Amino acid sequence: MTIIEHTELIRRFADDFTGLQEAVLARMNGICAPETAAALEHASLAGPIAVALAHADVLARGEVRRAELSAQPAERLRRLRAHARRVRRARSQAEAQSKEQRARCLTGRSRPVDPLELRVASRASLAAFAGALRQELRDRGLPDGTPQAPESDLARWAWDRRTGDDELPAAVRELRDCDDDAFVRALLRDGREEENPYLEHEAVAERWSRHARATLAWGRYAIGQAERDVLASIPSLRHTRLDALDDAYQDAAVLAARYREALLRVMELHERIRACVTTGPFADLIAQGRAAALARFADAEPEVWHRVRELVMRHQADCRERADGCPQCHRALATLLPDARCADTAANGDGEHPAETVRADVDRYALLADLPGSAVVAVADAAVGDDSALCGYGWAAEDGTTGCGDSLASSSGEAEVIGVCAAALSLLEPHEDAPVVVLCDSAQAVDVVDAALRSADPALAHRTLLFPESRHLMGRLLRHRHRVQVRWLKGHIGHDLNETADAFARLALRRVTGRIPASVARKEETRILRSFGSGAGFLPVAA
């Protein structure tokens, strides 16, 4: 095969999604032509291959689910499951290779190294340095706010100044300026109807990447609804509803592929930004801004600045990497300063607050000594599946009552909130005027419900609660917010109520997904009550 032919094959795969997917699956099954296999190894195809396999992975699992729900012969089901496992492995390998390829592209790219004093100060006293940097950027007319990566914000500012709003296509301006719900609807249209070429524009690519995960959740929501319809119909009428389930998996496959594309596009954008800001006037502008911010920091925090300079001078006296500017030394040096521990805690990348850790430690085993004797205490838990948004939840109370049910959730956190709300609502009516306390082993769910109860504002929970089912439950719960508390309980420590709630949640998930017949589910429910409620008088309650 000539170089020209090889290059043409690579170009064809880059432009032909279906052809690329077929070639990748053929290689996975060992029936790929040598010249095709060689072309697929080209570095430029690493990302597109991961996209193609993300699409194929969802389709393969959809075929398995249809076979499970349509009483296919065991041998066919075995083959479909084996194929789905191969595709999943190939997808994982492709995503790892794409990540490695991206890392290789970045390796060796030089970028300016800030003075060691600046890096130590900014890491050890994050809040103080960030405040100085924010003020410096504001004075220079640069983007407001505290940038996590000033380079990105400066490049975005430069783009706006260079192009102007009037040069952006109208469709791009609409995507950039609409609210989040409208943007997610646009992404769903992109995945289900027609691809939107404007999503790749620099002005909206990052927003596309941020919200693409929400579209995956709505794809799983459609699968969950279709599954429910299939399971609710008699076998002789399932064909049409199985076709609807196929359609839902087809849409979900496209959404998964577009999610991977969004990640690729935003990584390419960041690479262009990095290349832009490490050379020329942008690099000088960034260096000037950070140096000026350091001067502001030194004036505002003279004692810290003195300790930083003294520490750096002692370190550079004998550091083997001082000729290269001590590129990695700031991490270790910052930990030697008194402010470093506080800065690291405040800068938790997951957005957690120090108070959360304190609360979890104090309430580690959900000590309830401060509750009145009339309080009704229950533990709630939830279980989620893989492809579908269907979830199961369960709860068990100290008064011996239990409950379980199913719903639709975009994440495990949303499912846990559903369980908490369902437990509280089930206990409020039979225990008039008594306070209800629901324990949950999900810190995220506890924080979400607690914030909504304290503020009486369900909108505070909407970032976690994506679907209407959970939002409806939260709205109902807020009517009784003065009688309800939610607290954290460490999970899987042998707490009887917690183990009972967990078992009921898993049973509810198996039941709603049709993986256990109703008669068997009833026997399993009885077994759970006997196993965890012996001597406690557990009573089943319909949720």
C-alpha positions in Angstrom: 0.0 0.0 0.0 1.5 3.3 -1.0 1.8 6.3 1.3 -0.7 8.2 -0.8 -3.3 5.4 -0.4 -2.6 5.1 3.3 -3.1 8.8 3.8 -6.3 8.7 1.7 -7.7 5.9 3.9 -6.9 7.9 7.1 -8.7 10.9 5.6 -11.7 8.8 4.6 -12.0 7.4 8.1 -11.8 10.9 9.6 -14.7 12.0 7.4 -16.9 8.8 7.4 -18.2 7.9 10.8 -20.0 4.8 9.7 -17.0 3.5 7.8 -14.7 4.2 10.7 -17.0 2.4 13.1 -17.3 -0.6 10.8 -13.5 -0.8 10.5 -13.0 -0.5 14.3 -15.4 -3.3 15.0 -13.9 -5.4 12.3 -10.5 -4.9 14.0 -12.0 -5.8 17.3 -13.3 -9.1 15.8 -10.0 -10.0 14.1 -11.3 -9.7 10.6 -9.8 -6.3 9.6 -7.6 -6.0 6.5 -3.9 -5.2 7.2 -4.0 -1.9 5.4 -7.1 -0.8 7.4 -5.5 -1.9 10.7 -2.4 0.1 9.9 -4.5 3.2 9.1 -6.5 2.9 12.3 -3.2 3.2 14.3 -2.7 6.8 13.1 -2.5 9.3 15.9 -5.1 11.6 14.3 -7.8 8.8 14.6 -7.4 8.1 18.3 -10.2 10.6 19.3 -12.6 9.7 16.5 -12.2 6.0 17.3 -13.2 6.6 20.9 -16.3 8.5 19.6 -17.2 5.6 17.3 -16.9 3.0 20.1 -18.9 5.1 22.5 -21.7 4.9 20.0 -21.2 1.2 19.4 -21.1 0.5 23.1 -24.6 1.9 23.8 -26.0 0.1 20.7 -24.5 -3.3 21.8 -26.0 -2.9 25.3 -29.3 -2.0 23.7 -29.4 -5.2 21.7 -28.8 -7.2 24.9 -31.6 -5.4 26.7 -34.0 -6.0 23.8 -33.1 -9.7 23.8 -33.6 -9.9 27.5 -37.1 -8.4 27.3 -38.2 -10.4 24.2 -37.5 -13.9 25.4 -34.7 -14.6 22.8 -33.0 -18.0 22.8 -30.3 -18.4 25.4 -27.6 -18.9 22.8 -28.4 -15.7 21.0 -28.4 -13.8 24.3 -25.1 -15.3 25.2 -23.6 -14.1 21.9 -25.0 -10.6 22.3 -23.6 -10.3 25.8 -20.2 -11.5 24.7 -20.2 -8.9 21.8 -21.2 -6.2 24.2 -18.4 -7.1 26.6 -15.9 -6.9 23.7 -17.2 -3.5 22.6 -17.0 -2.2 26.2 -13.4 -3.4 26.5 -12.5 -1.9 23.1 -14.1 1.4 24.1 -12.1 1.5 27.4 -8.9 0.8 25.5 -9.7 3.5 22.9 -10.4 6.1 25.5 -7.2 5.3 27.3 -5.2 5.5 24.0 -6.9 8.8 23.1 -5.8 10.2 26.5 -2.3 9.0 26.1 -2.1 10.5 22.6 -3.3 13.8 23.9 -0.6 13.7 26.7 2.1 12.9 24.1 1.1 15.9 22.1 1.4 18.1 25.1 4.7 16.7 26.3 7.6 18.8 25.3 5.6 22.0 24.8 7.4 24.7 26.6 5.5 27.3 28.5 6.7 30.2 30.7 7.6 29.2 34.2 6.5 31.8 36.8 9.1 32.8 39.4 9.2 30.3 42.3 8.1 32.8 44.8 4.9 33.5 42.9 4.1 29.8 42.6 4.7 29.1 46.2 2.7 32.1 47.4 -0.2 31.4 45.0 -0.4 27.7 46.2 0.1 28.3 49.9 -2.2 31.3 50.2 -4.7 30.7 47.4 -7.5 33.0 48.6 -5.2 36.0 49.2 -3.3 35.6 45.9 -6.6 35.0 44.0 -8.0 38.2 45.4 -4.9 40.1 44.3 -5.1 38.6 40.9 -8.8 39.3 40.5 -8.2 43.0 41.3 -5.3 43.2 38.9 -7.3 41.7 36.1 -10.2 44.0 36.8 -7.9 47.1 36.7 -6.6 46.0 33.4 -10.0 45.5 31.9 -9.7 41.8 31.8 -12.4 39.3 32.8 -14.0 39.7 36.2 -14.1 36.9 38.7 -11.4 34.7 40.2 -10.1 32.6 37.3 -9.0 29.1 38.0 -6.8 29.3 34.9 -6.0 33.0 34.0 -4.6 31.9 30.6 -8.0 30.6 29.5 -9.9 33.7 30.6 -7.4 36.0 29.0 -7.6 34.1 25.7 -11.4 34.3 25.9 -11.2 38.0 26.6 -8.8 38.4 23.6 -11.2 36.5 21.4 -14.1 38.8 22.3 -12.0 41.9 21.7 -10.7 40.5 18.4 -13.9 39.4 16.8 -16.7 41.4 18.4 -20.3 40.1 18.8 -21.3 41.4 15.4 -18.9 38.9 13.8 -20.4 35.8 15.5 -22.9 33.9 13.5 -26.5 34.5 14.8 -26.8 30.8 15.6 -23.7 30.9 17.8 -24.9 34.0 19.6 -28.2 32.3 20.3 -26.4 29.2 21.7 -24.1 31.4 23.8 -26.8 33.6 25.3 -29.7 31.3 25.9 -30.4 29.9 29.4 -29.2 26.5 30.5 -32.5 24.7 29.9 -32.8 26.0 26.4 -29.2 25.0 25.8 -29.8 21.4 26.9 -32.8 21.3 24.7 -30.6 22.4 21.8 -28.2 19.6 22.6 -31.0 17.1 22.6 -32.1 18.2 19.2 -28.5 17.9 18.1 -28.4 14.3 19.2 -31.9 13.2 18.2 -32.6 15.1 15.1 -29.8 16.9 13.3 -26.2 17.7 14.3 -25.6 21.4 15.0 -22.3 22.5 13.4 -22.3 25.7 15.5 -21.6 23.8 18.7 -17.9 23.4 17.7 -17.5 27.2 17.6 -15.0 28.5 20.2 -17.6 30.8 21.7 -19.8 27.8 22.8 -17.6 24.7 22.8 -16.9 24.8 26.5 -20.5 25.2 27.3 -21.3 22.3 25.0 -18.8 20.2 27.0 -20.2 21.3 30.4 -23.9 20.4 29.5 -23.3 17.3 27.3 -23.5 15.1 30.4 -27.1 16.3 31.1 -28.1 15.2 27.6 -26.8 11.7 28.4 -29.0 11.7 31.5 -32.1 12.6 29.4 -31.1 9.8 27.0 -31.2 7.4 29.9 -34.5 8.9 31.0 -36.0 7.9 27.6 -34.7 4.4 27.9 -36.2 4.1 31.4 -39.6 5.2 30.2 -39.4 2.8 27.3 -38.4 -0.1 29.6 -41.4 0.6 31.8 -43.7 0.5 28.8 -42.3 -2.8 27.6 -42.6 -4.4 31.0 -46.1 -3.1 31.6 -47.4 -4.7 28.3 -48.3 -8.3 27.8 -45.8 -10.4 25.8 -48.0 -10.5 22.7 -48.1 -6.7 22.4 -44.4 -6.0 23.3 -43.1 -5.8 19.7 -44.1 -2.2 19.1 -42.9 -1.1 22.5 -39.6 -2.9 22.0 -39.2 -0.9 18.8 -39.6 2.3 20.9 -36.9 1.0 23.3 -34.6 0.5 20.2 -35.3 4.1 19.2 -34.4 5.3 22.7 -31.1 3.3 22.6 -30.3 4.7 19.1 -30.8 8.2 20.4 -28.7 7.5 23.5 -25.9 6.1 21.4 -25.8 9.3 19.4 -25.8 11.4 22.6 -22.9 9.3 23.9 -20.9 9.9 20.7 -21.6 13.6 20.7 -20.6 13.8 24.4 -17.2 12.3 23.4 -17.0 14.8 20.5 -17.7 17.7 22.9 -14.8 16.6 25.1 -12.5 16.3 22.1 -13.5 19.8 20.9 -12.9 21.5 24.2 -9.6 19.8 24.6 -8.6 21.0 21.2 -9.7 24.5 22.2 -7.7 24.4 25.3 -4.6 23.3 23.4 -5.0 26.3 21.0 -5.4 28.6 24.0 -2.3 27.2 25.6 -0.3 27.5 22.4 -1.6 31.1 22.1 -0.8 32.2 25.6 2.7 30.8 25.8 4.1 32.9 23.0 3.9 36.5 21.8 1.9 39.3 23.4 -0.5 37.1 25.3 2.4 35.5 27.2 3.7 38.9 28.1 0.3 40.1 29.2 -0.2 37.1 31.4 3.3 37.5 33.0 2.7 41.2 33.7 -0.7 40.5 35.3 0.6 37.7 37.6 3.7 39.7 38.5 1.6 42.7 39.4 -0.8 40.5 41.4 2.2 39.1 43.3 3.2 42.7 44.2 -0.3 43.4 45.5 -0.2 40.2 47.5 3.2 41.2 49.0 1.7 44.5 50.1 -1.4 42.9 51.5 0.3 40.0 53.2 3.8 41.2 54.2 4.4 38.5 56.8 3.4 35.6 54.5 5.5 37.2 51.7 8.5 37.4 54.0 8.2 33.7 54.9 7.8 32.8 51.2 11.0 34.6 50.2 13.0 33.2 53.0 11.9 29.7 52.3 12.6 30.0 48.5 16.1 31.5 49.1 17.1 28.6 51.4 15.7 26.1 49.0 17.4 27.5 45.9 20.7 27.5 47.5 21.2 23.8 46.9 18.3 22.7 44.7 19.5 20.5 41.7 16.7 21.9 39.5 17.3 25.6 40.2 18.8 26.1 36.7 15.4 25.2 35.3 13.5 27.4 37.6 12.5 24.6 40.1 9.5 23.7 37.9 7.9 21.3 40.5 9.4 22.4 43.8 6.6 24.8 44.7 4.3 22.0 45.6 6.5 20.7 48.4 7.5 24.2 49.6 4.0 25.4 49.9 3.2 22.7 52.4 5.8 24.0 54.7 4.0 27.3 55.2 1.4 27.6 57.9 -1.3 28.9 55.5 -0.9 25.9 53.1 -3.2 23.5 55.0 -6.1 26.1 55.1 -5.5 27.0 51.4 -5.6 23.4 50.3 -8.8 22.8 52.2 -10.5 25.9 50.9 -9.4 25.0 47.4 -10.9 21.5 47.2 -11.5 21.0 43.5 -14.8 19.3 44.1 -16.4 22.4 45.6 -16.7 20.9 49.1 -16.5 23.2 52.1 -14.4 22.6 55.2 -17.5 22.6 57.3 -18.7 19.5 55.5 -15.8 17.5 56.9 -16.4 18.8 60.4 -20.1 17.9 60.1 -19.4 14.4 58.8 -16.9 13.7 61.6 -19.2 15.0 64.4 -22.2 13.2 63.0 -20.1 10.2 61.9 -22.5 7.6 63.4 -25.6 9.8 63.2 -25.8 10.4 67.0 -29.3 11.4 67.7 -29.1 12.4 71.3 -30.3 15.9 70.6 -33.6 14.8 69.1 -36.9 14.8 71.1 -38.2 11.4 72.2 -41.2 11.8 69.9 -39.0 11.9 66.8 -39.6 9.2 64.1 -36.3 8.1 62.7 -35.8 6.2 59.4 -32.9 5.3 57.0 -33.3 5.7 53.3 -31.1 4.3 50.5 -31.2 3.9 46.7 -29.8 1.8 43.8 -29.3 2.8 40.2 -28.8 0.8 37.0 -26.3 1.2 34.1 -28.1 2.3 30.9 -31.5 3.2 32.1 -32.5 6.0 34.4 -34.7 3.6 36.3 -33.8 3.5 40.0 -35.0 1.7 43.1 -35.2 3.2 46.6 -36.0 1.7 50.0 -36.4 2.8 53.6 -36.8 1.4 57.1 -38.0 3.2 60.2 -37.4 2.6 63.9 -41.2 2.1 64.4 -40.9 -1.1 62.3 -42.4 0.3 59.1 -40.6 -0.1 55.7 -41.2 0.9 52.2 -39.7 0.7 48.7 -40.4 1.9 45.2 -39.0 3.0 41.9 -38.5 6.2 40.0 -36.3 7.8 37.4 -33.0 9.5 38.4 -30.1 11.1 36.5 -27.5 10.1 39.0 -27.1 8.1 42.3 -27.3 11.4 44.1 -30.8 12.2 42.6 -31.9 8.6 43.4 -30.8 9.0 47.1 -32.8 12.3 47.3 -35.8 10.5 46.0 -35.4 7.8 48.7 -35.1 10.5 51.4 -38.2 12.3 50.2 -40.3 9.1 49.8 -39.3 8.0 53.3 -40.2 11.3 54.9 -43.5 11.7 53.1 -44.5 8.2 54.0 -43.9 8.8 57.7 -45.4 12.3 58.0 -49.1 11.4 57.8 -49.2 8.4 60.2 -47.1 10.4 62.8 -49.0 13.6 63.1 -47.1 16.5 64.6 -44.0 14.3 65.4 -40.7 15.4 63.9 -39.4 13.0 61.2 -35.6 12.4 60.8 -34.3 10.6 57.7 -30.8 9.3 57.7 -28.9 8.7 54.5 -25.4 7.5 53.7 -25.1 9.9 50.7 -23.5 13.2 51.8 -24.5 14.8 48.5 -28.2 13.9 49.1 -28.1 15.1 52.7 -26.6 18.4 51.6 -29.1 18.9 48.8 -32.2 18.1 50.9 -30.9 20.1 53.9 -30.3 23.2 51.8 -33.7 23.0 50.3 -35.4 22.5 53.6 -33.6 25.4 55.3 -34.3 27.8 52.4 -37.7 26.6 51.4 -36.5 27.0 47.9 -36.6 23.9 45.7 -34.5 25.6 43.0 -31.5 25.1 45.2 -31.8 21.4 44.5 -32.3 21.6 40.8 -28.6 21.2 40.0 -28.9 17.6 41.4 -32.5 17.0 40.7 -32.8 17.0 36.9 -36.0 15.0 36.3 -39.6 16.0 37.1 -40.2 13.0 39.4 -37.6 14.1 41.9 -38.5 17.8 41.7 -42.2 16.9 42.4 -41.2 14.9 45.5 -39.0 17.8 46.7 -41.8 20.3 46.2 -44.2 18.1 48.3 -41.6 17.6 51.0 -41.0 21.4 51.4 -44.6 21.8 52.5 -43.6 20.0 55.7 -40.1 21.4 56.0 -40.6 22.4 59.7 -41.2 18.8 60.7 -38.4 17.1 58.7 -34.7 16.8 59.2 -32.1 14.8 57.2 -28.8 13.7 58.5 -25.8 11.7 57.3 -25.2 8.1 58.4 -22.0 6.2 57.6 -23.0 3.4 55.3 -22.2 -0.3 55.5 -21.2 -0.4 59.1 -23.8 -3.0 60.1 -26.6 -0.6 60.9 -29.8 -2.7 60.7 -32.0 0.0 59.3 -29.3 1.0 56.7 -28.9 -2.6 55.6 -32.6 -3.1 55.3 -33.0 0.1 53.3 -30.2 -0.9 51.0 -31.6 -4.4 50.4 -35.1 -3.0 49.6 -33.6 -0.5 47.2 -31.7 -3.2 45.3 -34.9 -5.3 45.2 -36.9 -2.4 43.9 -34.4 -1.9 41.1 -34.5 -5.5 40.1 -38.2 -5.5 40.1 -38.7 -2.4 38.1 -36.2 -3.6 35.4 -38.0 -6.9 35.1 -35.0 -8.9 36.4 -37.1 -10.6 39.1 -40.7 -11.8 38.8 -43.3 -10.2 41.1 -43.9 -13.5 42.9 -40.2 -13.9 43.6 -39.9 -10.3 44.6 -42.6 -10.8 47.3 -40.7 -13.8 48.7 -37.5 -11.7 48.7 -39.2 -8.9 50.5 -40.3 -11.4 53.2 -36.7 -12.7 53.4 -35.3 -9.2 53.9 -37.7 -8.5 56.7 -36.9 -11.7 58.5 -33.2 -11.2 58.0 -32.9 -7.6 59.2 -36.0 -7.1 61.2 -36.1 -10.1 63.4 -37.5 -9.0 66.8 -38.0 -5.4 65.6 -41.5 -5.8 64.4 -40.9 -4.6 60.8 -44.0 -3.9 58.8 -44.0 -3.5 55.0 -45.6 -0.3 53.8 -46.5 0.4 50.1 -44.4 3.3 48.9 
